[in-house]
Amino acid sequence: MSGSQLRSVLAIWLSVVLALAPAQSAPPPLTAERIAEIDSFVEQRMADLAVPGVAIALIADGEIVHARGFGVTHAEGEPVTENTAFMIGSISKPFTATAILQLADQGVLGLDDPVVQHLPWFRTREKSRSDAITIRHLLSHRSGLSMFDGNRNQDGVSNAADALEQVVRDMANLQLVSAPGARYQYSNANYQILGLLLEQLGGRPYEDAVTASIITPETMPDSGAGQLQPGTAGAALGHRYWLTRPQLYRGEIGRAVVAQGGVHASSRDLAGFLIHFLNRDGHFLSPEMQDQMLTPSEPGSSARYALGWFVRDFDDDRLVFHTGSNPGYQSIAGFSPEHRYGFVVLANATTSFGNREIGRLTWGVGNLMMGQPVPPASPDILSRIAYFGICLFPLFMVMVMIGFLTIRKKLVPVSGKFRSSSTITRLLLPSLILAGIAWLLLFGIPRANGAPMSAISLFNPDLGLLLQTGGYLALFWAAVRPFLRWGAGRA
């Protein structure tokens, strides 16, 4: 994510709320009392946030010591258990990264190979720059591809066999925001390319590549890659918020996003995946390759991205983790190689910006695992003010229009000289301000959050509708008002 992630999930998600991550090293023992405290917290926070269903798994000393479900798969569904499958969003990235690193272990590719060595046609707008992008750059989000461009295909639903290839070929029109390797910027586009590499080098679809070597029936029996179909036995259905109420969402994801966010898993299966890394047992990767996977490329920062995982450093510990978000789902998985604990939290609801922030549940479990205070259930005050401002702005615009029309005949006529300062002030200045507000709502806010409006509407449909309604009302009034004002007071 990808949050309560890289940024509070206004769009997708992407994301990691590092501010909520704990700052203490070794956690207290995971006693029965602490497990009961975590269970009680989950139940209370589900009620606070109106989350239909949650599944958790807790790891201590390299073993699952507690796994259970809470709530239901949907309003008329069955109870959630530790074997219930959820879409896990960007926690799919560690699976994609693991599959790529397995090819490196086998000598099929090198992490410092340029992408064009394996995809000769690959390019962005500046070919000389994109020719320098390596597989390591993709894994660590240091290719120069932007977050915004990585989110431009979130609403694609194509299941064509060449869906990944088409989205990667479309990158020929993209502009890199930095030179490859120069700086970090989280972008789903990196993992779209990696997914295509898995298909091209293995000669089979991405879904088959990861299920053959990672998500096997023996290791992860309740998990898989690709769309979690509604009606699948034991599957949790996603929910998106409309204002404060969760609404069932049955939308599909396309194959273009499968490598970045298309894995589904149960909490028990996902905890088992983490345990192989905790035990450094060579099940997926050689110990040497695993060390590379968990070593961040950016020194001197407390929170960094390695090869498919975020890494947060403490005094004598580190937390390796990833968050995930699909439309209707939110999740987190984290573990400490040094202290051999871990946790998984899966929810069938997506964060609603400034309203219902699911990260305050998922990260709360992580904080409790490490003996830290939990974040409050309510969003921070600035997010709440922004949310209510966006909610009220369309109503404000309607009131402005009605008010203007009500007093129009009483207004002082505008000077007949179009170039006069009075004319400019009364006619053009308000329209310029309104046009600026429209641009902010329709383009500025989405761009600042690294997601096009289509992605915001997919994850937060109420917010997307409010932004567009307010923006188009402002644009409409910016265009119409000068004509109405010019004739005001002349009748």
N, C-alpha and C positions, 0 to 999 in steps of 0.2 A: 501499500500500500501500500503503505502504502500508506500520523494520525491523530482525533485522539491519535495521531499518526504524524506524517510530515507536516501537516497543517490540519487544523480542525476540519472535519470532513464536510466542507461546503460542496465539493464535488466528489469526487470519487474516492472514490478513492482511494486515495493514495495516502499512505500515510502513517505517521508515527508521532504520538504526542510524547516527546522526550521529557517535557516538563513534568509529566506525571510519572515518569519512570523513577524508581526508588534510587536512593543515593547511599545505601548501606551495603556492606560487603556480605559476610556470611549470614544466612538466615537462621532464625531460631529453629529448633527441631519441629518437624511436622507431626505433632501429637494429635491424639483424638480430639482434644479440646480445640486445637487450631483448625482442624478439618471441619468441626462443627461450626466454628466461627465463620469459615469461608462459605459453607453451605448456607448459613443464615444470611450472610451478606448478599449472596447471589439471589436468594428469594426476595429479600427486601429491595434490592436494586432493580430486579425485574418488575416489581410492583411500582416502584418510583417511575420507571421509564416505559411501562406498558409493553414489555418484551414478551412475546408469546412463549418462546422456548429457548432453553440454553442447555448446553452440555459441557462438562468440564472433565479434565483429567489432571491429577497432581502426581508428580514424580519426586521421589526422595531416594537417595543412594542408588540412583540408576534403575529404579523399579517403579512401576505404577502402584501407588498405595491407595489411591482413591479415584474412582471414575463413576460419574452418575449424570443423569439428566434431570431437568426441571421443566415444568410446564408441558406444552403440547406442540406437535408439529404444525398445527394450524387450528383454527377455531373448532372444526369438526373432526380433527385428527386424533391420532393416538398419542399417548405420553412419550415425551422425549427420553431416550436412554443414552448410555455411553456408546451404543452401537448405531445411533441415528446418524445418517449422513447429512452434512451441511455443505454448501458451497463455501470454499475457504479463501476466495479472492486471491490477493497477492501472496499468501502463503504458498501459492503454486510456484512462485519464483524459486524457492529453495529446491523444489522438485526438478524444475527445468535446469537449474544450475548443477544439481547432482548428476543428471543425465549427461550434460555436457562434460563435466569433470570425469565421468566414467570413460567417455571417449578419449579424454586426455590421458587417463591411466592406461588405456589400451594402445596408445600411440597413434590413434586415428587423426588427432589434431593436436596442435600446441596452443597453449593459452595466449601466447604472443603472436600467433599467426594473424596476419591481416584478414579481415572478413573476405576481401576479394580473392584471396587464395582459394577459398572454397565456394564462393558465389561470385564469379568473375564479372557478372553484370551489375553487381550492387554499386549504388552510388547515391549521393545526395546532390543538391544543386551545385556545390563546389566539389568536383570529383577529386581534385588534388588533396582536399582535406579528408573526405570520406575514405579514400584509399588507405589512409593511415589508421583507421579504426581497427582495433584488434578484438579478439574474442574476450580478452581480459577487460578491455574497456567496456564491452557490453555487459559482462557479468557484474561489474562494479559501478555501473551507471556513470561512466566517465567518457562516454563517446562524443559528447557535444550535442546529442539529440535532446530536445526540450521536453519538459513535463507536458506542456500543452499539446505538442504534436503526438506524444504518446497516448493521449486520451481522446484523440480525434475519431477513433473507431469503436468507442465503447458501445455504441448503439447498433453496430453491424450485426446482422443475424444470419449471414451467409454460412451455409455448411458445405460449400463446395470444397472439393479435394484440394484446390489450389488457393484457398482463401488466404492462407499465410503468405504465399508467394505474391499474390496480388497486392496485399497491403505493404509488403516490403518493396516491391517494384514502385509503388506510389511514392516511396521516400525520395525518389529522384527529384521531386519538387520541393523538398524540405531544405531549410537553411539551418546549418549547425549554429548553436549559440556560443560555442567555444571550440577551440582546437581539441582534437581527441587527446584525452589524458590530462588536459589542463585543469579541469575542475569537475566536481560532482554535481550532477543534476538528475534526480530520479525521473526516469522515463520508461513507460511501458513499451515504447518502441524498441528499446534494447532487447527485451525478451521476446518480442515478435520476431526479431532477426534470429535470435538463438533457437526459437521454436522451429523456424524454417531450416536452420542448419541441421537440427536433429532429423528433420524429415529428409533432407537432401543426402546427408551422409549415411543415414540408416536405411534409406529406400522404403520407408513406411511412414504412415501418419504419426503426428506427434503423440496422439493418444496411445497408439500401440507402442511407441518407443518408451514411454514412461511406465506403462503397465507391464511391459515385458521385464524390466530390470529393477523397478522400484515398487510400484503399487501392485504387487502380485497377490493372488488369492491367499497365499500362505502368510504373507507379512501384513497385508492390509485388506482383509476380506470384505469390509463394508465401504470401501473407497474406490475411486476410479477417476478417470480424466474425461472431460467433456460435460455437456449439459446434464444436470441432475433433473431428470424428467419428472414433471408433476405426476403423481400417482405411483411413483416408484415405492415399493414396500419399504417402510421404515425411514423414508426421507422427510426431512424438514422442509417445509415450503417457506419461501421468503416473504417478508413484509416490509413495505415502505410506509413512511408516515405521511398522512395528510393532516397538516396542523399537528394536533396532539394524538391522533388516533392511528394505530397501525392498520394498514390495509393489505390484504393478501395480494401478492404479485406473482403472476405466472409467466412472466416474460422469459425469453430465451436468450442465450448468449451465442454469438457466432464463433466460428473456428478461428477467426482472426485474433481473438483475445484468449484463446485456450492456453497458450504457453505462459501468459502473464497472470491469468486468474481463472483458469478453467478446471482446476482439480476440485473434487468433492471428497470429503473424508469424515469419519466419525472421530469423536474425541479420543477414544481408546486407540484407534489406528494411528492417529496423528501423534499421540504420545509415544507409541511404539517406534515411529519414525525418528523422533527425537532421541530415544534411548540408544539407538545405534550410533548416533554421534556422541552421546554422553560416554558410552562404553568404548568408543574409538576401536570398534571391533572389526573393521575392515569389511563389514557386510555390504556397504555401498561403495566405499572409496578406500584406497590405500591410506594408511595413517599420514603419510607425507602429503597426499593430495587433500586430505581433510584439513590438515594444518594450513595449507594455502587457502582453502575455502573460508576458514574462520579468521584469516588475517586481513584486517582492513588495509586499504591502499593509501589512506590519508592519515599521516602521523599527526600527533599533537592535538587531537580532538577527542572529547569524552564520548561522543556518539558518532559512529562512522559506519559506512557500508563496506562489507567485505565482498565475497563472491556469492551473492544470493541471500545474504543475511545482514541485518544490522547488528552492530556490536557496541555495547555500552560498557565502558570501563569504570570500575570502582577501585577502592584502595588495593585490595588483594583479590579481586574477583572481576568477572565480566559477565554480562548478560547477553547471550546471543538470541536474537528474536526476529520475528516478522509479524506485522499485522496484515489483515486482509479485509477487503470489502467488495462484495458484489451487490447489485441491486437487490435488496431484501435480506442481505446477510452481512455479518461483521464478525471478526475473529482475531485471535492472537495466539501465537505459540512461542514459547521462550524457554531457554535452559542455560544453566551455568556449568561449563565444562569443569571448572575448578571445584565446585561444591556439589556437583552431581544432582542438582534438583532441576525441576522443570514444571511447566504448566501449560495447559491448553484450555482455551475458552472459545466456544462457538455459539453464536446467537443468530436466530432467524429474523433479525430486524436490522435495518440500516440506519446509521446516524442521520438525524434531522438537524441541520445546522442551527445553533442557537436555541434549540428546542429540546430534542431528545438525543443526547450524545451517548451512544452505546459504548464508546471507549471508557466512559466512567464506570461501566460495569466490567469490561474485559480487563482494563489495566488495574482496576481495583483488586481483582483476584491476584494478579501478579504482585501488587504491593503487599497484600496480606501474606502471600507466600514468603516474602522477604522481610516481614515484620515492620512494614512501613505504614504510615497513615494512608487511608484511601481518599481519593478525590471526592469532593461533594457531588451529589446527584445532579445539581443544577449547573447549567453552562455558566461560564464567566460572564460578568456584567456587560462587557463590551459586545460579546456575541449576542446576548439577549437584546441589547439596545438595537444592534444592527438588524436582527431578525424582525423585531416589532416595527422598526422603521420601514423595512421592506414590505411588511404586511400592510401597514397603514398608508403607504404612499399612493397606491391606486385610488383609495378612498379620498385622500387629500386632493388628488388631481380632479376627481369628479366634482368635489365640492368647489374647487377653484373655478372650474368651467361653469357650473351652475351659478355661482356668485357673480362671475363676470357678466353672464347673460342677463342676470337680474338687474344689475346696475348700469348696463351698457348705455342706455339712453341718457343717463345722468352724467356721464363722463364728459370732461372738457374736450372739445374737438381737437384733433391733432393738427398742427400747422400745415398749411398747404404746401410749404416748401419741403420737399422730400429730404433735402440734404441738411436741414436744420438740426441742431443738437437736440431740440425737443422731439422731433420726429424719430431720430435714432434712439433716443432714450425710451420713448413710449412704445415704439413699434419693434425695434430690432433687439434691444438688449434683453428683454424678457425671453424672446424666442431663442437667443443664443444661450442663455442660461438653461432653458428647457432642453435644448438640443444637447448640451453638455451632460445634463442629468440622464437623458435617454442613452447617450453613449456609455456612460458609467454603468447603467443597469444592464444594458444589452451586451456590452463588450468589455468594459473595464473590470467589473467584478469577476466575470468568468476568466479573463486573461490573468488577473492577479492571483487567482486560485488554481491556475494551471489546467483549466478544463474548458472546452467549448460549452455553449449553452445546452447542446444536445446531451452532453454527459451530466451536467448539473440536473437537467430535467429527468434523466434516467434514474439517478440516485435519490434526488430530492424533488419529486414532482411538484409539491406545493411551492417550494422556493423557486423552481424554474418558471412556473406559471405566474407567480407574483412579480418576478423580475421582468418577464416579458410584458405582462399587462401594464405595469408601471412605466416601462420603457416606451412602449408603443403609444400609451396615452400622452406621455410627455412629448413624444415626437409629433403626434397628431396636433396637439395644442400649440406646439412651436410653429407649425405650418399654418394653422387656421387663425390663430389669434391676431396676427398683424392685419389681416383683411377685416376682421371684425372691429378691431380697435380703430382702424382708419375711418370707418364709417360711424363710429360711436359719437353720440351727441349731435349729429347733423340732422336727424329727423325732426 
